């Protein structure tokens, strides 16, 4: 087991005084509480009156790119979002939510032809979530174009984080792969959250190629130890360089930072989980 994190993990200089740009998916999550609804019906059939609001459908603003942008803003760091949303109710909701939470959404483009993708999140009796995307093809955030990420944007930022899931198909896949390489060439830190979702989108050769190209220019690579790194390496440590660290998420065990100067474990907060 690597030693516990005590502070500075390596001599890499990752600081920037410019905004962090999160590029990728910006989606609403439609939470379908299948498990709660099933328990509700079982209680009714058993003659037990269940509590109020047992199985309400909820709509939350999400997408890994959007969630990261909001997380960065909550840390007090200037945060920007680059994505595309349909000019529809869901798109407006997402844009308004980013702005309300302190994220600069000036590079969230509006699509008059393609809708905002909706993530259907089905929760079972244990609280585990199963995610499905609709529509899979033709959604707005998968239609980002190169001209929507101009060189003037690169000059404004000090870091760009790419959500790997959106590299799976073009034009967004090619647009963000090229953008990451342009950012790295300009001295902007690049990170990638693998976020592969192979159970939904598969692992086609073009998808793999774009993921690896962005990884090659990344300063930090994030991913889940069992579900994602196995697609791109034998072990996260294999991806470490003098100028790159790797962060492997390990669920209830926290995460491990792999650096050229050592490995460090970071645990989780000791708390009662109210909602996964």
C-alpha positions, 0 to 999 in steps of 0.5 A: 500500500502506498504511503498516505498523502501528506502534502506536496507529491512531486516537484511538478509545477501545476499552478496556473493563475488563468482559468481552468477550462472543462471541455466535454459533456454537459447533460441533464440527468433524469433520475428514475427511482426504479428501486424506490418505486418497486418498494413503494408498490410492495409496501402498498400490496402489503397494506403498509402506507409508504412515506411521501415522495417515495418515487419522484423523478428528478432532473439534475444538471450533470455530464462529467464535463459540467460537473467538473467545471462546477467542482472547480468553481466551488474550489474558488478557481476561475472555471470555464466550460466548453461544450454544446447544447441544444437550443431547447429547455434542457440546454437553457437549464444547463446554461443557467445552472453553470452561470448560477454556480460561477462557471463562465459558460461563454464557450457553451455553443448553441445548436439549432439542429441537434437536441441536448442529450438526456442521461437516463439514470435508473437506480435499483433497490440498493441505490446503484445507478445504471446509466443510458444515453438518449439520443446516442447519435445526433446530440448537440455536445457530440457536434462541436466544431474546430472553429468553436474552440479558437486560438483566442480561447487557448490564450485565456486558459492555463489548464484544459480538462478533457472528458474522454467519453466525448472522444468516441465519435466525430466531429467532437472527438476530432475537435477536442483531440486537436484542441488538446494537442494545440493547448499542449503546444502552447504550454497549457496544462492538459488533463484527461478524465478517461470516463470511457463508459465502454459498457455503453459505447464500446471500445472502437479503434478510433475511440482508442486512438483519440484517447491515447493521443490526448493522454500523450499530451496530458500532464495528469490522467484520471481514471477508475482503477478497475473499469478504465485503466485496463483498456489503456495500460497494464497498470496506471504506473506505466503511464507515469513520466517526469512531467505526468502524474496519474490519479487512479480512483479506487471507490471506497478505498479512495485513490492513489496518486502515481508520480515519478517521485513516488506513489501516494494513497488518499483515503475517503472522508468518514461519513454516512452515505445518504445518496450515491 
